[in-house]
Amino acid sequence: MSILETMIDIPTEHMQNVCGQLDCHMKKIERTLHVSLVPRDGMIKIIGPSHSVSQAKKVFENLAELSRRGNIITEQNVDYALSLSFDEKEDDILEIDKDIICRTVGGKPIKPKTMGQKKYVDAIRQKMICFGLGPAGTGKTYLAMAMAIQAFKNNEVNRIILTRPAIEAGENLGFLPGDLQSKIDPYLRPLYDALYQIMGAESYLSNYEKGLIEVAPLAYMRGRTLDNAYIILDEAQNTTPAQMKMFLTRIGFGSKVIVTGDPSQKDLPPHMPSGLDVAMKVLRDVEDIGMITLTNKDVVRHPLVQQIVEAYEKYEKKEAYQEKRRETYRVRSRSRNREE
């Protein structure tokens, strides 16, 4: 295996951003691609096997370009750039970065950060109804909120309706203190947090008082027809099949619907089917419905979250396999008993 050495130019003003605090990004690239990196006077020397050197060079070029565009390079950026380098799709990270949905009140751009998120955002734009499934931290709700707020600002819809089932309390909220709004607020807090960050508390309260933004539990959707609205159903894995059917049949003309959920985190009573699971089977062939599944590769929270998701996936697969073997053994045992 031939060892190559090459140099890559990183502008001085971007060097720290690209290499990370105490060169943490650079060390991760070294460990992952098995190369040696030597920073020197606005240059980085890359030493290693020819293919690894080529991968490392492309990763640094893409990170430097992200930095030039004003991005703060995070560990998630580095991890994703590295994963794309193994699939020889390094340039995808730059294509994703171009898609700015909107900006927060602080001016921070909101955009997809992975190919899975990009497909999710594109499906929301193209389809009347979009299902976004995936584990925690994949941006399902946050990106949906950003798309809704941008459509509202562009006068594409007249109002935003946000809802989620309060299933953790079995829809029985009486034991909680306070008035009705106080009882349901804890279940809707993630939606409020996204609204405040993207729209700003003052703008949200103004539109809320006018009835242009509505945040309500799913049970309140019954009997309504929702025209010219952007409707987001969050935590859909906790709906029953009847609730999901009720919700989807509320949609009127000029409306857009996003349904988000994590099938692996159900809070329903044992043996009760999830409305999200049923809907995915029933509606899979309906043309104007998009269904996007995000994976642990699309997790954009702390890197530890991705490791937790991966660990649980491995555990659940192992448990499912063992349960299948136990069931096979039970069936064979019953068969032998009948024969005897």
Backbone torsions as a table, in degrees:
resi	resn	phi	psi	omega
1	MET	NA	121.2	-177.4
2	SER	-77.6	140.9	177.9
3	ILE	-101.0	125.9	-179.5
4	LEU	-111.5	162.0	176.9
5	GLU	-137.9	129.4	179.2
6	THR	-142.7	162.7	-179.8
7	MET	-118.9	143.4	174.7
8	ILE	-128.4	137.3	-176.9
9	ASP	-90.4	121.1	174.9
10	ILE	-117.7	117.8	179.5
11	PRO	-51.7	139.9	-174.9
12	THR	-54.9	-39.4	-176.9
13	GLU	-70.4	-13.7	179.5
14	HIS	-108.7	-5.5	-173.8
15	MET	-59.7	-48.4	-177.8
16	GLN	-65.4	-39.5	179.2
17	ASN	-62.4	-43.0	-177.4
18	VAL	-72.3	-43.1	-175.9
19	CYS	-79.9	-22.5	178.2
20	GLY	87.1	164.6	178.9
21	GLN	-63.0	128.8	-176.7
22	LEU	55.1	32.6	177.6
23	ASP	60.2	30.8	-176.4
24	CYS	-65.1	-37.8	178.7
25	HIS	-66.8	-42.0	-178.8
26	MET	-63.3	-40.6	179.3
27	LYS	-65.1	-37.3	178.7
28	LYS	-65.6	-41.4	178.2
29	ILE	-63.8	-40.3	177.0
30	GLU	-58.6	-50.0	-176.7
31	ARG	-65.2	-40.6	-174.0
32	THR	-73.4	-42.6	-175.1
33	LEU	-98.1	-2.2	178.3
34	HIS	57.5	52.1	176.2
35	VAL	-126.0	165.1	173.4
36	SER	-107.2	134.2	-177.2
37	LEU	-122.0	133.4	-179.8
38	VAL	-129.7	105.0	177.9
39	PRO	-77.3	139.3	-178.0
40	ARG	-161.2	114.6	172.1
41	ASP	50.9	54.5	177.8
42	GLY	73.9	11.9	178.6
43	MET	-127.9	155.1	172.4
44	ILE	-125.6	121.7	176.1
45	LYS	-86.9	130.2	-180.0
46	ILE	-114.7	124.6	-178.3
47	ILE	-126.7	130.3	179.0
48	GLY	163.6	-172.1	176.0
49	PRO	-57.2	148.4	-172.1
50	SER	-55.0	-45.6	-177.5
51	HIS	-67.2	-41.0	179.9
52	SER	-65.7	-39.2	177.4
53	VAL	-62.1	-41.8	179.0
54	SER	-63.4	-42.4	178.4
55	GLN	-62.7	-47.7	-177.4
56	ALA	-62.2	-40.3	180.0
57	LYS	-61.9	-44.3	-179.3
58	LYS	-65.6	-39.8	178.9
59	VAL	-61.2	-45.9	180.0
60	PHE	-65.2	-39.3	178.7
61	GLU	-61.6	-41.8	-179.5
62	ASN	-70.2	-40.8	177.8
63	LEU	-64.8	-38.1	177.8
64	ALA	-65.0	-38.4	178.9
65	GLU	-68.3	-39.6	175.8
66	LEU	-60.9	-40.1	178.6
67	SER	-64.3	-41.3	178.1
68	ARG	-60.8	-31.8	-179.6
69	ARG	-79.9	1.9	175.7
70	GLY	96.3	8.8	179.7
71	ASN	-81.9	143.7	168.5
72	ILE	-87.4	118.3	-175.5
73	ILE	-73.0	121.4	-179.9
74	THR	-107.6	170.9	177.3
75	GLU	-62.1	-33.3	177.7
76	GLN	-64.3	-39.6	175.9
77	ASN	-58.9	-45.0	-179.2
78	VAL	-64.8	-46.4	180.0
79	ASP	-59.1	-43.9	-176.9
80	TYR	-71.1	-39.0	176.6
81	ALA	-61.0	-39.4	178.3
82	LEU	-66.9	-43.4	-179.5
83	SER	-64.2	-37.5	177.0
84	LEU	-67.4	-31.1	-179.3
85	SER	-65.3	-31.4	177.9
86	PHE	-73.1	-26.5	177.1
87	ASP	-91.7	2.4	-178.0
88	GLU	56.8	40.8	177.7
89	LYS	-126.1	40.0	-172.6
90	GLU	-58.3	-35.5	-175.0
91	ASP	-72.9	-12.3	-179.3
92	ASP	-60.8	-32.0	-177.1
93	ILE	-65.1	-30.2	177.6
94	LEU	-77.3	-34.8	177.2
95	GLU	-65.8	-41.7	178.8
96	ILE	-61.0	-40.0	-173.8
97	ASP	-66.0	-20.4	-178.4
98	LYS	-74.2	-21.6	-171.3
99	ASP	-86.8	86.9	178.9
100	ILE	-92.1	119.2	-178.5
101	ILE	-77.5	-52.7	178.9
102	CYS	-165.3	-172.3	178.6
103	ARG	-126.9	149.0	176.9
104	THR	-73.6	173.3	178.8
105	VAL	-62.3	-23.1	177.8
106	GLY	-87.0	0.9	177.7
107	GLY	91.2	0.0	-179.4
108	LYS	-74.2	128.7	-179.7
109	PRO	-72.0	139.2	174.5
110	ILE	-105.2	122.7	-177.5
111	LYS	-151.9	158.0	175.5
112	PRO	-63.9	149.0	-177.9
113	LYS	-116.5	-5.9	177.8
114	THR	-138.2	166.7	178.5
115	MET	-64.8	-36.3	177.5
116	GLY	-61.3	-43.4	177.5
117	GLN	-65.8	-36.6	178.4
118	LYS	-63.7	-42.9	177.9
119	LYS	-64.1	-36.9	178.7
120	TYR	-63.7	-48.2	179.3
121	VAL	-63.6	-41.7	178.7
122	ASP	-63.6	-39.8	178.9
123	ALA	-65.1	-38.8	177.1
124	ILE	-60.8	-41.5	-179.9
125	ARG	-66.4	-35.7	-170.5
126	GLN	-91.9	-26.4	-173.0
127	LYS	-109.9	152.0	177.3
128	MET	-72.3	-37.8	177.2
129	ILE	-125.4	133.0	179.0
130	CYS	-131.6	128.6	173.8
131	PHE	-98.6	127.0	176.1
132	GLY	-117.1	111.0	-177.7
133	LEU	-112.1	146.8	177.3
134	GLY	163.3	167.2	-178.4
135	PRO	-72.6	174.1	179.2
136	ALA	-59.9	141.2	174.9
137	GLY	89.8	4.4	-179.0
138	THR	-90.7	1.7	174.8
139	GLY	81.7	17.6	-177.0
140	LYS	-57.4	-53.9	-175.6
141	THR	-74.4	-42.5	-175.1
142	TYR	-63.1	-45.6	179.3
143	LEU	-67.1	-37.6	177.0
144	ALA	-61.8	-41.8	178.4
145	MET	-63.9	-42.3	179.5
146	ALA	-61.6	-43.1	179.1
147	MET	-64.0	-39.7	179.8
148	ALA	-65.6	-45.8	-178.3
149	ILE	-65.4	-38.9	178.8
150	GLN	-65.7	-41.5	177.6
151	ALA	-63.1	-38.1	178.6
152	PHE	-65.9	-43.4	179.1
153	LYS	-65.3	-32.3	179.9
154	ASN	-85.2	6.7	179.9
155	ASN	60.7	27.4	175.5
156	GLU	-77.2	-25.9	175.3
157	VAL	-135.1	160.4	-178.1
158	ASN	-90.0	-19.9	-177.3
159	ARG	-159.4	165.4	177.4
160	ILE	-119.3	131.7	177.9
161	ILE	-122.6	122.2	-178.6
162	LEU	-117.0	132.0	-176.2
163	THR	-146.9	154.5	173.0
164	ARG	-157.2	152.2	179.8
165	PRO	-74.3	138.9	175.7
166	ALA	-92.5	51.7	-169.1
167	ILE	-70.7	-25.5	-177.9
168	GLU	-58.2	-28.9	177.7
169	ALA	-101.8	15.5	-179.5
170	GLY	61.9	25.2	-176.9
171	GLU	65.6	6.0	177.4
172	ASN	-103.0	100.4	-169.9
173	LEU	-98.0	4.9	-172.1
174	GLY	-63.6	-27.1	-176.8
175	PHE	-76.2	-12.3	179.6
176	LEU	-81.2	146.9	-178.6
177	PRO	-75.4	160.8	172.8
178	GLY	91.5	-176.9	179.1
179	ASP	-77.9	-176.6	-174.6
180	LEU	-60.0	-43.4	-179.1
181	GLN	-61.8	-40.6	178.5
182	SER	-64.4	-32.6	-178.8
183	LYS	-70.7	-38.1	-174.3
184	ILE	-92.1	-17.8	-176.8
185	ASP	-56.0	-41.0	-179.0
186	PRO	-58.2	-32.5	-179.3
187	TYR	-76.8	-22.0	-175.8
188	LEU	-103.9	2.7	-175.4
189	ARG	-55.4	-42.4	178.8
190	PRO	-58.4	-32.8	179.0
191	LEU	-72.0	-40.9	176.4
192	TYR	-60.9	-43.5	-177.6
193	ASP	-58.5	-44.1	179.5
194	ALA	-66.6	-40.1	178.6
195	LEU	-60.9	-46.6	-179.0
196	TYR	-61.6	-41.5	-175.9
197	GLN	-70.7	-40.4	-175.5
198	ILE	-85.1	-44.3	-173.5
199	MET	-96.3	-29.5	-174.1
200	GLY	95.4	140.2	-175.1
201	ALA	-60.6	-41.3	-176.6
202	GLU	-65.8	-46.0	179.2
203	SER	-64.9	-40.4	179.0
204	TYR	-62.0	-48.8	-177.3
205	LEU	-62.1	-37.7	178.7
206	SER	-63.0	-47.1	-179.8
207	ASN	-71.4	-31.1	178.4
208	TYR	-65.7	-43.0	-180.0
209	GLU	-64.8	-30.1	178.1
210	LYS	-81.1	-5.7	-178.6
211	GLY	81.4	11.9	-178.4
212	LEU	-85.6	-18.8	173.3
213	ILE	-126.2	126.4	-177.4
214	GLU	-126.3	129.5	176.2
215	VAL	-121.0	117.0	-172.1
216	ALA	-150.2	154.9	175.2
217	PRO	-69.3	156.1	-174.7
218	LEU	-58.8	-33.7	-177.8
219	ALA	-57.9	-24.4	-177.7
220	TYR	-80.5	-4.4	-179.4
221	MET	-81.7	-16.5	-175.5
222	ARG	-61.6	135.4	175.6
223	GLY	83.2	2.5	-177.7
224	ARG	-105.9	154.6	169.6
225	THR	-120.5	125.7	-169.8
226	LEU	-110.2	100.9	179.0
227	ASP	-98.1	151.7	173.8
228	ASN	47.6	45.9	-177.7
229	ALA	-131.8	154.1	172.0
230	TYR	-104.0	115.2	-171.1
231	ILE	-116.6	126.5	179.1
232	ILE	-119.9	122.1	173.0
233	LEU	-104.4	112.5	-178.1
234	ASP	-99.2	156.9	179.6
235	GLU	54.8	43.9	-173.8
236	ALA	-68.1	-16.2	178.0
237	GLN	-65.0	-15.5	-179.6
238	ASN	-97.4	11.2	173.6
239	THR	-88.0	154.0	170.3
240	THR	-87.6	162.7	176.5
241	PRO	-55.4	-37.6	179.6
242	ALA	-66.7	-40.6	178.4
243	GLN	-65.1	-42.1	179.9
244	MET	-63.5	-43.4	178.1
245	LYS	-62.5	-43.7	177.9
246	MET	-57.9	-46.2	-177.8
247	PHE	-64.1	-48.9	-175.6
248	LEU	-66.7	-24.8	179.0
249	THR	-88.2	5.0	174.4
250	ARG	-84.6	-12.5	-169.0
251	ILE	-69.7	132.3	178.2
252	GLY	-112.6	-168.2	-178.3
253	PHE	-71.0	142.2	176.6
254	GLY	75.5	13.3	-177.8
255	SER	-100.6	156.9	175.8
256	LYS	-128.9	136.7	-175.0
257	VAL	-126.6	134.4	173.0
258	ILE	-124.7	127.7	179.1
259	VAL	-115.5	120.9	-178.7
260	THR	-118.9	149.9	179.0
261	GLY	-176.8	161.9	177.1
262	ASP	-120.8	101.8	-176.5
263	PRO	-58.7	-17.3	-178.1
264	SER	-88.1	-2.9	-177.2
265	GLN	-126.2	61.8	180.0
266	LYS	-85.5	140.9	175.9
267	ASP	-113.0	14.8	180.0
268	LEU	-72.8	157.8	174.8
269	PRO	-59.4	152.1	-179.8
270	PRO	-54.4	141.8	176.2
271	HIS	71.6	-0.1	175.4
272	MET	-86.8	125.4	-178.9
273	PRO	-67.8	148.7	178.4
274	SER	-86.5	135.3	177.1
275	GLY	-62.5	-30.2	178.6
276	LEU	-67.4	-45.5	179.2
277	ASP	-60.9	-43.2	-179.5
278	VAL	-65.3	-43.7	-179.2
279	ALA	-62.0	-38.6	179.4
280	MET	-62.7	-34.3	178.2
281	LYS	-77.4	-43.6	-174.2
282	VAL	-70.8	-37.3	-169.7
283	LEU	-103.9	7.0	-172.7
284	ARG	-61.0	-25.5	-177.3
285	ASP	-102.3	5.8	178.6
286	VAL	-78.4	126.0	-167.6
287	GLU	-62.6	-44.1	-172.5
288	ASP	-91.7	24.3	176.1
289	ILE	-118.9	123.7	178.2
290	GLY	-98.3	142.0	179.2
291	MET	-131.1	112.4	-177.3
292	ILE	-117.9	128.7	177.6
293	THR	-109.3	116.9	176.2
294	LEU	-90.5	153.1	-176.7
295	THR	-123.3	-176.4	179.1
296	ASN	-63.6	-19.5	176.3
297	LYS	-68.7	-18.6	-178.6
298	ASP	-96.3	3.5	178.9
299	VAL	-68.1	127.1	-177.1
300	VAL	-120.9	15.2	172.1
301	ARG	-86.3	-161.4	178.6
302	HIS	-55.1	138.7	-178.8
303	PRO	-52.1	-27.4	179.2
304	LEU	-63.3	-31.1	178.3
305	VAL	-61.1	-42.6	178.7
306	GLN	-61.0	-41.3	179.2
307	GLN	-66.0	-37.7	178.2
308	ILE	-64.5	-44.8	179.1
309	VAL	-60.0	-45.5	179.8
310	GLU	-62.5	-41.9	-179.4
311	ALA	-63.4	-42.8	179.0
312	TYR	-66.6	-37.8	178.3
313	GLU	-61.4	-44.1	178.5
314	LYS	-62.5	-43.6	-179.5
315	TYR	-62.8	-45.1	-177.8
316	GLU	-66.6	-37.1	176.5
317	LYS	-64.4	-40.9	179.1
318	LYS	-64.1	-43.9	179.9
319	GLU	-64.3	-40.7	179.2
320	ALA	-64.0	-39.6	179.2
321	TYR	-65.6	-44.2	-179.4
322	GLN	-66.7	-38.0	177.5
323	GLU	-64.7	-37.7	177.4
324	LYS	-63.9	-40.8	178.7
325	ARG	-66.3	-40.5	178.2
326	ARG	-63.5	-40.4	179.2
327	GLU	-65.7	-41.0	177.6
328	THR	-61.3	-42.0	179.2
329	TYR	-63.6	-42.1	179.8
330	ARG	-63.5	-41.4	179.6
331	VAL	-63.3	-44.0	179.7
332	ARG	-65.7	-37.7	179.2
333	SER	-64.5	-43.6	178.8
334	ARG	-63.9	-38.0	179.3
335	SER	-63.7	-43.2	179.6
336	ARG	-65.7	-38.0	179.7
337	ASN	-63.7	-38.9	178.6
338	ARG	-65.9	-38.9	-179.7
339	GLU	-66.3	-34.2	179.2
340	GLU	-74.6	NA	NA
